[in-house]
Amino acid sequence: MTAPTTTRQTALDPLRPASRPRRSAGARFGLAALRTPYFVLTGALAIIFLFPLVWSAWASVAGQPGTAQQSGFGFANYARLLDYGAGVGQFALNSLIVSGLTVVFTLVLALTGGYAFAKFSFPGKNVLFLLVLAILMVPYATLLVPLYVLLGNLGLIDTLFGLSLVLTIYQLPFSIFMMRISFEAVPAELEESALVDGCGTIGALLRVLTPAVVPGLVTVGLYAFLAAWNDFIAPLILISDADLAPLPLAIANLRQQTMGAIDYGVTEAGVVVLALPCIVLFLLLQRYYISGFMSGALKG
Amino acid sequence: MTTDTSTPPVAARPEPAPRGRPRRSLHRRRSVAGIAFALPTAVFVLLLFVLPLFTVGQMSLSEWTLLGGNLGLNAPDNYSDLWSSPLLWPSIGFTLLYTGIVTVIMLSIALGIALLVQESTRWTSFLRTAVLVPSALGLASASLLFFGLYSPNIGPITPALQSLGLIDEAISFLGTPQAALWSTVFLVIWRFTGFYMLVLLVGLQGISLDVYEAGRLDGASRWQLFRDITLPLLRPSIALSLILCVTGSLLAFDQFFILTRGGPDNSTVTVVQLIYREAFSSFDLGGAAALSVVVLLVLVVLNIVQFRALRSTD
């Protein structure tokens, strides 16, 4: 665990801010008077933000006319999801493959690239780094139109592998930036002593430096997973084989399937399948999510 | 805010000691190793970023159809044909309107919430998580969720309001252009407010408490503290939110593709949706490429202007 990352999290983590000093008696009285409206207002906010999530979970199991679950509570909507097309299991597998490949590509590139940018000087270094950051400036659609043609030429259109390559390119600016910061925060002595002990640069990277930048890697991996799992426009353009569709595309397609009538029950069941892994990961890894965030926000 | 954590010492440190070897050869070996480690990134960026940029330029100057492929140069037909598309100006107008509405409303709400949840208690950390959870969802998932929430079949809002006696007829959330716009704005605010709250919260925590203390000693009111201390010192965070929100909204696609499908009557077609339709409904990749290039140029100019404006005030 690198020291700077830890300090960043404890000192600047907005979820655990430094405690504010005690207020004067007058201010405390004012606060007490304000307290009731404050709780009403913030309570209403919490309800507004949580309600859609709770509702979609409820709607996916509650009986509604025009859905697979006609009355009572049950999992008929989920059962219909299993029967739809190649089955929700296949679509979830597609999503897992795409997300897994994207995470692996992103981690490998961010690890090697971040190391190169942080610890070495070589000709073309600044140009390459600026080029990586320039990806942020280019709209998704601007790249997807030519990538559709280029991947087609390579026979990579309509493959999960090709889709992951495209999703990875949009992870690079944040990931390489994040890993560059992480590597720069590792004391130079650590790498030097590894080199003196006879490690090559690869050995130093794998045995000594990588363990020191694990928090950064977790953050980068989390962002890559969430982005790849949730992406919609790239598969919409690059995947036309219905059996290869990742979940968001499959669920969006599913709406129109049943004779023009939209099956909202199955749609909400699909939303739950889509959202649940993201929410669980987010709640488990919240502090990594936020630390990645802040390194970006601070640099602006 | 302690800047030393965010800007650790840059790699301008001495290379590992030469240990008897000539320094120059070691230096060269170091730089070869650096190139080797940067190579995967360089190859990736060249093949999947630089090459497509050239390709999109070439496509925009050629007659290039979805099925027929490259049919040779036809410059500048793709660009001149853009202006004859009946949806071009309506989609630009709609995208700008949407961007303006979302930016103003969402950033105000995000700032308000950030101010409300500044103090560190159990209740506020619960609030922050509640506001932040929707940002774990994809925009497509969120759009699908609200597609059901707004639906006349299973949507809960109309029955709830009817049982309270507030309305008689069912609300049509996506039926009119106005309703579709505001329903989408609500969805986007729900999905993204947490993100901007966090950006602004990071900025708020960076303001030293001493400044507030000094202001209070001078007898400043709450409003004066906010206007004269919080807002000016929060400028960098507000500016960052502004750039991200404007850029993101100008490129809106998922929410309108899924929730409103551009309707009713093409009233909610955004510019990126137009690119998609050009390429995959009209099968005209050349035209789509030309529009993409225009959007890219507009964004680059916009970003440069915004960065300039930012820097000049720092």
Interface residues (C-beta under 8 A of the other chain):
Chain A: P4 T7 R8 A11 L12 P14 L15 R16 P17 A18 S19 R20 P21 Y38 F39 L41 T42 L45 A46 I48 F49 L50 P52 L53 W55 S56 A59 Q64 P65 G66 T67 V108 L109 T112 G113 Y115 A116 F117 A118 K119 F120 S121 F122 P123 G124 K125 L128 L131 V132 A134 I135 M137 V138 P139 Y140 A141 T142 L143 V145 P146 L147 Y148 V149 L150 L165 V166 T168 I169 L172 I176 I181 E184 A185 A188 E191 E192 L195 V196 T201 L205 L226 W229 N230 D231 F232 I233 L236 I237 P248 I251 A252 R255 I262 Y264 G265 T267 E268 G270 V271 L274 A275 C278 I279 L281 F282 L283 Q286 I290 F293 M294 S295 A297 L298 K299 G300
Chain B: M1 T2 T3 T5 S6 P8 P9 V10 A11 R13 P14 P16 A17 R19 R30 S31 V32 A33 G34 I35 F37 A38 L39 P40 T41 A42 F44 V45 L48 F49 V50 L51 P52 L53 T55 V56 M59 W64 G69 I113 L116 V117 Q118 E119 S120 W123 T124 S125 F126 L127 R128 T129 A130 V131 L132 V133 P134 A136 L137 G138 L139 A140 S141 L144 L145 F146 F147 G148 L149 S151 N153 I154 P156 W190 T193 G194 L198 V199 L201 V202 G203 Q205 G206 L209 P236 S237 A239 L240 L251 F253 D254 F257 I258 V272 I275 Y276 A279 F280 L285 A288 A289 S292 V293 V295 L296 L299 V300 N303
